Amino acid sequence: MRTTGTSKSILPPSTRARSKLATSLQQLTVADLTAEDWPDVARIYAAGIAGGNATFERAVPSWERWSSSHLNVPDLVARERDGKVVGWAALSLVSRREVYRGVGAVSIYVDPQRAGQGVGRALLQALIEVSERDGFWTLEAGIFPENRASIALHERAGFRLVGVRERVGQMPDGRWRDVLLYERRSANVGAA
């Protein structure tokens, strides 16, 4: 490999990217999401809403409304060393029926400033681990087809496409949107 005097690394680009990702991940802490985290979580959620390809939601709900739909299910944040929240992941129950007690719907949002730096990967892996510890056997994610980053993230984590819900919801501007339904079945919980 040829190097120049201005090069800061003799590593090939893919190795440099992996090295940068590993350093970035070492500087993250994943922890339970609390009410004190809500201002940062709401800021990141608002950025996802504004981007137009993450959710049908029109506005960030209040902490009270949001947390009431996330009782007794894992909710996580990723923090940098300085404590700044740079992403969050949560599960919602897909149904209150007992037979679906181990099925959760995934929500995951990353600060746009940290996109592509492994925050989503760290959060989703932690959410999978915590969900299995808590007895979830299936995780599902509804993803807009245009959200390529989220599709890639979920596929890398073992989710598979199980269907397309065509024109299932309407955006605030009146557009109807398809949603891809991804699913991950635990190899550890409910496998027998």
Residue, then its C-alpha position, 0 to 999 in steps of 0.5 A: m500500500r502506498t502512503t503519502g506524507t499527509s496520510k494519518s494512517i497506513l490502514p486501509p479504509s475499511t480497517r480505519a472505519r472498524s477501528k474508529l467504530a470500536t473506539s466509539l463503542q468503547q466510549l458508550t455506556v448503555a443503561d436503563l432509560t429514566a425520567e431524567d433522560w427524557p429531555d435528551v430522549a425527546r430531542i433525539y425522538a424529535a429529530g427522528i420525527a423531523g427526518g420523516n422516515a422513522t415514525f408516523e408520530r407527529a410530535v414527541p409525547s409527554w414523558e407521562r404518556w410515553s412511559s405509560s406505554h412502556l411499563n415493565v418492558p426494557d427501555l435503554v439509553a446510550r451515553e457518551r463518557d460525559g453522560k450525554v445521551v446519544g441514542w435510545a431503544a425501547l420495547s412496547l408490548v404488541s398486545r396485552r393478551e397473555v399469549y403475546r406476553g413475550v412479543g415486543a415491538v422495537s423502537i430505536y433512535v440515534d442522535p443524527q450527530r452519531a449516526g453510522q457510529g455504532v450507537g444503534r448497533a450497541l443499543l439493539q444488541a443490549l435490547i436483545e440481551v435484556s429482552e431475552r433476560d426478561g422472557f421475550w421470545t420475539l421482537e418485531a420492528g416496523i420500518f419504512p422502506e426508505n429507512r435503509a440504515s434501520i433495515a441494515l441495522h436490524e438485519r445485522a442483528g438477526f431480524r428477517l423480513v416477514g412481510v409488507r404492510e401496504r399503505v398501512g398508515q397516513m403521514p401528517d401531510g396525507r401520504w400513505r406509507d408502507v411498513l416493512l415488518y421485521e422479526r427476530r425470534s430468540a434462540n434462547v427463549g421459547a425455543a423448546 
